[in-house]
Amino acid sequence: LKLYCDCFAAGRLCVGCACVGCLNNSYHEAERRKAIETIVRKNPAAFDQKVVSNSGCACKKSRCLKRYCECFEANIHCSLACVCVDCENFEGSAKVRDHPGVRAAVDTLMSIANTAIVL
């Protein structure tokens, strides 16, 4: 559970990765939440969206829902700069909203935000 894990840094759970001994999954939610809280306490901007190149992605078969899409990897939606085909990575997309890694990450981050507000 370190920021060098691309999924963890993007605020997503590891799903279908080649990680060994990975704790960035729903089975280790307590450890994951504690790690996120510790990192955010040290660096509040640690999980902010990362800037992607101005050229955007050029995905052809992944529908921009796989980790090798630079927009999806950076946890941002595709933009007009992208030249992707059959894109599903856009604002309000049910495919993005229902993606297992995205859904769990949003729930965790909302929970942490609510906890921070109460404190």
C-alpha positions as CSV (number, residue, x, y, z in Angstrom):
1,L,0.0,0.0,0.0
2,K,2.4,2.6,-1.3
3,L,2.0,5.3,-3.8
4,Y,4.3,3.6,-6.3
5,C,1.4,1.1,-6.9
6,D,-0.3,2.8,-9.8
7,C,-3.8,1.6,-8.8
8,F,-3.4,2.7,-5.2
9,A,-2.0,6.1,-6.2
10,A,-5.0,6.6,-8.6
11,G,-7.4,5.8,-5.7
12,R,-8.5,2.5,-7.2
13,L,-8.3,-1.1,-6.0
14,C,-6.0,-3.5,-7.8
15,V,-8.1,-5.6,-10.0
16,G,-6.5,-8.0,-12.5
17,C,-3.0,-6.7,-11.7
18,A,0.1,-8.9,-11.5
19,C,0.8,-7.7,-7.9
20,V,2.2,-10.3,-5.5
21,G,1.1,-10.1,-1.8
22,C,-1.1,-7.1,-2.7
23,L,-3.2,-5.5,0.1
24,N,-4.9,-3.0,-2.3
25,N,-8.1,-5.0,-2.5
26,S,-11.5,-5.2,-0.8
27,Y,-10.3,-8.1,1.5
28,H,-7.8,-5.7,3.2
29,E,-10.1,-2.7,3.4
30,A,-9.1,-1.8,7.0
31,E,-5.4,-1.8,6.2
32,R,-6.0,0.1,3.0
33,R,-8.1,2.8,4.7
34,K,-5.5,3.2,7.4
35,A,-2.7,3.6,4.8
36,I,-4.8,6.2,2.9
37,E,-5.5,8.2,6.1
38,T,-1.8,8.1,7.0
39,I,-0.7,9.3,3.5
40,V,-3.3,12.0,3.3
41,R,-2.3,13.3,6.7
42,K,1.3,13.6,5.5
43,N,0.4,14.9,2.0
44,P,-3.2,16.1,1.5
45,A,-2.7,16.2,-2.3
46,A,-1.3,12.7,-2.6
47,F,-4.5,11.3,-4.2
48,D,-5.3,14.3,-6.3
49,Q,-5.8,13.7,-10.0
50,K,-2.5,13.6,-11.9
51,V,-1.9,15.7,-15.0
52,V,-1.8,13.7,-18.2
53,S,0.0,14.7,-21.4
54,N,-1.8,17.2,-23.6
55,S,-2.0,14.7,-26.4
56,G,-4.6,12.5,-24.6
57,C,-4.9,8.7,-25.2
58,A,-5.4,6.8,-28.4
59,C,-7.0,3.6,-27.1
60,K,-8.6,1.4,-29.8
61,K,-9.9,-1.8,-28.1
62,S,-9.9,-1.2,-24.4
63,R,-12.7,1.4,-24.4
64,C,-10.4,3.4,-22.1
65,L,-11.3,1.1,-19.1
66,K,-7.9,-0.6,-18.7
67,R,-4.8,0.5,-16.8
68,Y,-2.8,1.0,-20.1
69,C,-5.1,3.9,-20.9
70,E,-3.2,6.9,-19.7
71,C,-6.4,8.8,-18.8
72,F,-7.9,5.9,-16.8
73,E,-4.5,5.2,-15.1
74,A,-4.4,8.8,-14.0
75,N,-8.0,8.6,-12.7
76,I,-9.3,11.2,-15.1
77,H,-11.9,11.2,-17.9
78,C,-10.9,11.2,-21.5
79,S,-11.1,14.7,-23.1
80,L,-11.3,16.3,-26.6
81,A,-7.5,15.9,-26.9
82,C,-8.0,12.1,-26.9
83,V,-8.4,10.2,-30.2
84,C,-9.7,7.0,-28.6
85,V,-12.3,4.7,-30.2
86,D,-15.6,3.6,-28.5
87,C,-14.6,5.4,-25.3
88,E,-16.4,4.6,-22.1
89,N,-14.2,6.8,-19.8
90,F,-16.4,9.9,-19.7
91,E,-18.2,11.9,-17.1
92,G,-21.4,10.0,-16.0
93,S,-20.4,6.8,-17.7
94,A,-22.0,3.7,-16.1
95,K,-19.0,1.6,-17.1
96,V,-16.6,3.8,-15.2
97,R,-19.0,4.2,-12.2
98,D,-19.6,0.5,-12.0
99,H,-15.9,-0.6,-12.5
100,P,-15.0,-2.6,-9.4
101,G,-11.8,-0.7,-8.7
102,V,-13.3,2.7,-9.2
103,R,-16.5,2.0,-7.2
104,A,-14.6,0.7,-4.2
105,A,-12.1,3.5,-4.3
106,V,-14.8,6.2,-4.4
107,D,-16.6,4.6,-1.4
108,T,-13.3,4.5,0.6
109,L,-12.4,8.1,-0.2
110,M,-15.9,9.3,0.6
111,S,-15.8,7.5,3.9
112,I,-12.4,9.0,4.7
113,A,-13.6,12.5,3.8
114,N,-16.7,12.1,6.0
115,T,-14.5,10.9,8.9
116,A,-12.2,14.0,8.4
117,I,-15.3,16.3,8.5
118,V,-16.5,14.8,11.8
119,L,-13.1,15.1,13.4
